[in-house]
Amino acid sequence: MKTQRAAATIGGQLLTWRKLLGLTAQQVADRAQISRTTLRKLEQGDLGVGFGVFLDVARVLGMSETLSTALDPYETDFGRARADQQLPQRVRR
């Protein structure tokens, strides 16, 4: 299943970032106010872990801004062009 593979990839990337930053699982879990077990599940790509947990861990790892920018359609030429064509005025920036 593509979703499970993506979750496993992203979880592994979070694990790699944690290690590159020199943070232990306990440090990240404490700062994100979750258990080490929940962090381990997230790092293994468990789809049952909540979106809020993902965002909390991303924040602890200093990735919140990067995620926000990566997902912002207005950060792409395509998104900006389509917004001008498709979205009602009240939704545009």
C-alpha positions as CSV (number, residue, x, y, z in Angstrom):
1,M,0.0,0.0,0.0
2,K,1.4,3.4,-1.0
3,T,0.3,5.2,2.1
4,Q,2.0,2.7,4.4
5,R,5.2,2.9,2.4
6,A,5.1,6.8,2.5
7,A,4.5,6.6,6.3
8,A,7.5,4.3,6.7
9,T,9.7,6.5,4.6
10,I,8.7,9.7,6.5
11,G,9.0,7.9,9.9
12,G,12.5,6.8,8.9
13,Q,13.4,10.3,7.8
14,L,12.3,11.6,11.2
15,L,14.4,9.0,12.9
16,T,17.4,10.1,10.8
17,W,16.9,13.7,11.6
18,R,16.7,12.9,15.3
19,K,20.0,11.0,15.1
20,L,21.7,13.7,13.0
21,L,20.6,16.3,15.6
22,G,22.1,14.1,18.3
23,L,18.8,13.8,20.2
24,T,17.8,10.6,22.0
25,A,14.3,9.1,21.7
26,Q,13.6,10.1,25.3
27,Q,14.6,13.7,24.7
28,V,12.3,14.1,21.6
29,A,9.5,12.3,23.3
30,D,9.8,14.5,26.4
31,R,9.9,17.7,24.4
32,A,6.9,16.6,22.2
33,Q,5.1,15.5,25.4
34,I,4.6,11.9,24.1
35,S,5.8,8.5,25.2
36,R,8.9,6.9,23.7
37,T,6.6,4.1,22.5
38,T,4.5,6.6,20.5
39,L,7.7,8.2,19.1
40,R,8.9,4.7,18.1
41,K,5.6,4.0,16.3
42,L,5.9,7.3,14.4
43,E,9.5,6.6,13.4
44,Q,8.4,3.1,12.2
45,G,5.5,4.6,10.1
46,D,2.6,3.4,12.2
47,L,-0.5,5.0,10.6
48,G,-2.3,5.0,13.9
49,V,-0.2,7.8,15.3
50,G,-2.1,11.0,15.2
51,F,-1.3,14.0,13.0
52,G,-0.8,16.2,16.1
53,V,2.0,13.9,17.3
54,F,3.6,14.1,13.9
55,L,3.5,17.9,14.0
56,D,4.8,18.0,17.6
57,V,7.8,15.8,16.7
58,A,8.5,17.9,13.6
59,R,8.5,21.0,15.7
60,V,10.9,19.4,18.2
61,L,13.2,18.5,15.3
62,G,13.0,22.1,13.9
63,M,11.1,21.0,10.8
64,S,7.7,22.9,11.2
65,E,8.7,25.7,8.9
66,T,10.1,23.4,6.3
67,L,6.9,21.3,6.3
68,S,4.7,24.4,6.1
69,T,6.7,25.8,3.2
70,A,6.9,22.4,1.4
71,L,3.1,22.0,1.5
72,D,2.2,25.6,0.6
73,P,0.8,25.7,-2.9
74,Y,1.6,29.4,-3.2
75,E,5.2,28.5,-3.0
76,T,5.1,26.9,-6.4
77,D,4.6,28.5,-9.8
78,F,1.8,26.0,-10.6
79,G,0.0,26.7,-7.4
80,R,0.1,30.4,-7.8
81,A,-1.0,30.2,-11.5
82,R,-3.9,27.8,-10.6
83,A,-5.0,30.0,-7.7
84,D,-5.3,33.0,-10.0
85,Q,-7.5,30.9,-12.4
86,Q,-9.5,28.7,-10.0
87,L,-10.0,30.1,-6.5
88,P,-12.6,32.6,-5.5
89,Q,-11.1,36.0,-4.5
90,R,-11.7,35.5,-0.8
91,V,-9.3,32.5,-0.8
92,R,-6.5,34.1,-2.6
93,R,-3.6,35.7,-0.7
